[in-house]
Amino acid sequence: QVQLVESGGGLVQAGGSLRLSCVASGRIFSINVWGWFRQAPGKERELVARIDAGGGTTYAESVKGRFAISRDKSMKAVYLQMNNLKPEDTGVYSCKTVVLGRDFWGQGTQVTVSS
């Protein structure tokens, strides 16, 4: 079974930075895409950033210019560098990947940005 382990969340003041990590382990033969999602209190989970095997990236409009997604060449780890954090970035951040057509999610890591 594939397991995703996240780290890097925490409490930070507005304008600060955090770097999230997500590492996959288990029976992994092919990963084509990674995504970072977040869910704020009372809101639906939204896609924050995505990266594919070729290094192509997409970002939510709200984080463009502030967040950067990256990956290991193996595609077994993904990172999210978050700069100039804002209170509205607060939420639970989760990584997701697809292995052999099946979705896998991390447990999520809390990011709290104070004003």
C-alpha positions as CSV (number, residue, x, y, z in Angstrom):
1,Q,0.0,0.0,0.0
2,V,1.1,3.5,-0.7
3,Q,1.6,5.9,2.2
4,L,2.2,9.6,2.1
5,V,4.0,11.3,5.0
6,E,3.7,15.1,5.3
7,S,5.7,17.6,7.4
8,G,6.4,21.3,7.7
9,G,3.1,22.8,8.8
10,G,2.9,25.1,11.8
11,L,2.1,28.5,13.1
12,V,3.6,31.5,11.3
13,Q,3.0,35.3,11.3
14,A,1.7,37.0,8.1
15,G,4.6,37.6,5.7
16,G,6.5,34.5,6.9
17,S,7.3,31.3,5.1
18,L,6.9,27.6,5.5
19,R,8.0,24.6,3.4
20,L,5.8,21.6,3.3
21,S,7.1,18.1,2.4
22,C,5.3,15.0,1.3
23,V,7.1,11.7,0.8
24,A,5.6,8.6,-0.7
25,S,6.5,5.1,0.3
26,G,5.3,1.6,-0.4
27,R,4.5,-0.2,-3.6
28,I,5.0,2.6,-6.1
29,F,5.8,1.9,-9.7
30,S,4.7,5.1,-11.4
31,I,3.7,8.6,-10.2
32,N,2.7,11.0,-12.9
33,V,1.3,13.9,-10.9
34,W,1.3,15.5,-7.5
35,G,-1.1,18.0,-6.0
36,W,-1.3,20.1,-2.9
37,F,-4.7,20.9,-1.6
38,R,-6.0,22.9,1.3
39,Q,-9.2,23.2,3.2
40,A,-10.1,26.2,5.3
41,P,-12.7,26.1,8.0
42,G,-16.2,26.0,6.5
43,K,-14.9,25.8,3.0
44,E,-14.4,23.1,0.3
45,R,-11.0,21.6,-0.3
46,E,-9.3,23.4,-3.2
47,L,-6.3,22.7,-5.4
48,V,-3.4,24.9,-4.5
49,A,-0.7,23.6,-6.8
50,R,0.1,20.7,-9.1
51,I,3.2,19.4,-10.7
52,D,3.6,16.6,-13.3
53,A,6.4,14.3,-14.2
54,G,7.8,16.7,-16.7
55,G,8.0,19.5,-14.2
56,G,5.0,21.4,-15.4
57,T,3.1,23.3,-12.7
58,T,-0.2,25.0,-12.1
59,Y,-1.3,27.2,-9.2
60,A,-4.4,28.6,-7.8
61,E,-4.8,32.3,-8.6
62,S,-4.7,33.2,-4.9
63,V,-1.2,31.8,-4.4
64,K,0.5,32.7,-7.7
65,G,3.8,34.4,-7.1
66,R,3.9,33.3,-3.5
67,F,3.9,29.5,-3.6
68,A,6.2,27.2,-5.5
69,I,5.7,23.4,-5.9
70,S,8.7,21.2,-6.7
71,R,9.5,17.5,-6.8
72,D,12.3,15.0,-6.6
73,K,13.3,13.6,-9.9
74,S,12.0,10.2,-8.8
75,M,8.6,11.8,-8.3
76,K,8.4,10.1,-4.9
77,A,8.5,13.4,-3.0
78,V,6.9,16.7,-3.4
79,Y,7.4,20.1,-1.7
80,L,5.5,23.3,-1.4
81,Q,7.4,26.5,-0.6
82,M,5.0,29.1,0.8
83,N,6.2,32.6,1.0
84,N,4.6,35.9,2.1
85,L,1.9,33.9,3.9
86,K,-1.5,35.6,4.5
87,P,-4.1,34.8,7.1
88,E,-6.4,33.5,4.4
89,D,-3.8,30.8,3.7
90,T,-4.8,29.2,6.9
91,G,-6.1,25.6,6.6
92,V,-5.2,22.0,6.4
93,Y,-2.8,21.2,3.6
94,S,-2.9,17.7,2.1
95,C,-0.8,16.1,-0.7
96,K,-2.3,13.8,-3.2
97,T,-1.0,11.5,-5.9
98,V,-2.2,8.8,-8.2
99,V,-0.6,5.4,-8.4
100,L,-1.9,2.9,-10.9
101,G,-5.1,4.9,-11.3
102,R,-5.9,5.1,-7.6
103,D,-5.9,8.3,-5.5
104,F,-3.8,8.5,-2.4
105,W,-3.9,11.3,0.2
106,G,-1.7,12.3,3.0
107,Q,-3.2,12.9,6.5
108,G,-2.8,16.7,6.2
109,T,-0.8,19.2,8.0
110,Q,-2.1,22.3,9.7
111,V,-0.9,25.7,8.5
112,T,-2.0,28.7,10.6
113,V,-1.1,32.2,9.7
114,S,-1.6,35.0,12.2
115,S,-2.0,38.6,11.4
